[in-house]
């Protein structure tokens, strides 16, 4: 079964043996039930997931007793917006026609392709790496580009 969504269903406050207070958040995954039955609206509930506010996983030990596992992970709370890198001019024709292409759901689905001359990069695992391949490709600028235009 595939996870359709994860709902936050509640929270509670807990204390450890040293007196530190934690807010434990309870999540419930909602699974898609169409794989088992042909009913499109069928949803089943998964096992509850417990996390602290700072991102640590919480394991239930017994009734009312929980174990906090791991180190705080607040990177998703304080994450900066990622800077999108745009493809520069085409390494072959020097036009700004580079477009990021996502080719299916394989292991390396991303590449950048020029709409003018059909030049493209190697396939990459992420959009940033494909754009990096494009921007770092050997460019035909300066003397090489001028000599190429003179030959035509």
C-alpha positions as CSV (number, residue, x, y, z in Angstrom):
1,X,0.0,0.0,0.0
2,X,1.2,3.5,-0.8
3,X,1.0,6.3,1.6
4,X,-1.5,8.9,0.4
5,X,-0.9,11.5,3.1
6,X,0.2,11.9,6.7
7,X,-2.2,13.6,9.1
8,X,-1.2,15.3,12.3
9,X,-3.8,13.9,14.8
10,X,-2.7,15.5,18.1
11,X,0.0,16.1,20.6
12,X,0.8,15.7,24.3
13,X,3.4,17.0,26.7
14,X,5.9,14.6,28.4
15,X,8.8,14.8,30.8
16,X,11.9,12.8,31.1
17,X,13.6,11.5,34.2
18,X,15.7,14.7,34.6
19,X,12.6,17.0,34.4
20,X,13.0,18.2,30.8
21,X,9.7,18.9,29.1
22,X,8.9,17.7,25.5
23,X,5.9,18.1,23.3
24,X,5.3,14.9,21.4
25,X,3.4,15.2,18.1
26,X,1.3,12.2,16.9
27,X,1.1,11.6,13.1
28,X,-1.1,9.0,11.4
29,X,-0.2,7.9,7.8
30,X,-3.3,7.3,5.6
31,X,-2.8,4.5,3.1
32,X,-4.3,4.2,-0.4
33,X,-6.5,1.1,-0.3
34,X,-7.1,0.8,-4.1
35,X,-4.3,-1.8,-4.5
36,X,-6.3,-4.3,-2.4
37,X,-9.8,-3.4,-3.5
38,X,-11.1,-1.6,-6.6
39,X,-12.8,1.1,-4.5
40,X,-11.1,4.4,-5.4
41,X,-12.2,6.1,-2.1
42,X,-10.9,3.4,0.2
43,X,-8.4,4.6,2.7
44,X,-6.8,2.7,5.6
45,X,-5.0,4.1,8.6
46,X,-1.4,3.1,9.2
47,X,0.5,2.8,12.5
48,X,0.9,6.0,14.5
49,X,4.2,7.8,14.4
50,X,5.5,9.9,17.3
51,X,8.0,12.7,17.0
52,X,9.1,15.5,19.4
53,X,8.8,19.1,18.2
54,X,12.6,19.2,17.4
55,X,12.3,16.2,15.1
56,X,13.5,13.3,17.3
57,X,11.7,10.0,16.9
58,X,9.8,8.7,20.0
59,X,9.4,5.0,20.6
60,X,6.6,3.8,22.9
61,X,8.0,1.4,25.5
62,X,4.8,0.7,27.6
63,X,1.7,2.6,28.5
64,X,2.7,6.1,29.5
65,X,6.5,5.4,29.0
66,X,8.3,6.6,25.9
67,X,11.9,6.6,24.7
68,X,13.3,9.5,22.7
69,X,15.7,8.4,20.1
70,X,18.3,10.3,18.2
71,X,19.5,13.9,18.2
72,X,17.4,17.0,17.6
73,X,16.8,17.6,13.9
74,X,15.4,21.1,13.4
75,X,16.9,21.6,9.9
76,X,13.4,21.3,8.4
77,X,12.2,24.1,10.7
78,X,15.0,26.6,9.8
79,X,15.7,25.6,6.2
80,X,16.5,28.5,3.9
81,X,14.7,28.6,0.6
82,X,17.0,27.0,-2.0
83,X,18.4,29.2,-4.7
84,X,17.5,28.0,-8.1
85,X,20.3,28.0,-10.6
86,X,19.2,28.7,-14.1
87,X,21.0,27.3,-17.1
88,X,23.4,29.7,-18.7
89,X,23.9,30.1,-22.5
90,X,24.2,27.0,-24.6
91,X,27.7,25.6,-24.9
92,X,27.2,24.9,-28.6
93,X,25.2,27.8,-30.0
94,X,25.6,30.4,-27.2
95,X,21.8,31.1,-27.1
96,X,19.9,31.2,-23.8
97,X,17.5,28.3,-24.8
98,X,18.5,25.8,-22.2
99,X,15.5,24.0,-20.6
100,X,15.5,21.5,-17.7
101,X,13.9,18.2,-18.8
102,X,12.6,15.5,-16.5
103,X,12.6,12.2,-18.4
104,X,10.4,9.8,-16.4
105,X,11.1,8.3,-13.0
106,X,14.4,6.5,-13.5
107,X,17.5,6.8,-11.4
108,X,18.9,9.8,-13.4
109,X,15.9,11.6,-14.9
110,X,17.2,15.1,-15.2
111,X,19.1,16.8,-18.1
112,X,19.3,20.2,-19.8
113,X,18.6,20.5,-23.5
114,X,18.9,23.5,-25.8
115,X,15.7,24.3,-27.7
116,X,17.6,25.9,-30.6
117,X,20.3,23.3,-31.4
118,X,19.2,20.2,-29.4
119,X,22.5,20.0,-27.5
120,X,22.0,18.2,-24.2
121,X,23.9,17.3,-21.0
122,X,24.4,13.9,-19.5
123,X,21.5,12.6,-17.4
124,X,21.8,13.5,-13.7
125,X,20.1,12.5,-10.4
126,X,19.0,16.0,-9.5
127,X,18.0,19.2,-11.3
128,X,20.9,21.1,-9.6
129,X,23.5,18.6,-10.9
130,X,22.1,18.7,-14.5
131,X,22.2,22.5,-14.4
132,X,25.8,22.3,-13.1
133,X,26.8,20.0,-16.0
134,X,25.2,22.5,-18.4
135,X,26.9,25.5,-16.9
136,X,30.3,23.8,-16.7
137,X,30.3,22.4,-20.3
138,X,33.0,23.8,-22.5
139,X,31.6,26.9,-24.1
140,X,32.3,28.2,-27.6
141,X,32.9,31.8,-26.7
142,X,35.4,34.5,-27.8
143,X,37.7,33.5,-30.6
144,X,36.2,30.0,-31.1
145,X,32.8,31.4,-31.6
146,X,34.0,34.2,-33.9
147,X,36.0,31.8,-36.1
148,X,33.1,29.4,-36.3
149,X,30.8,32.2,-37.5
150,X,33.4,33.3,-40.1
151,X,33.6,29.8,-41.6
152,X,29.9,29.8,-42.3
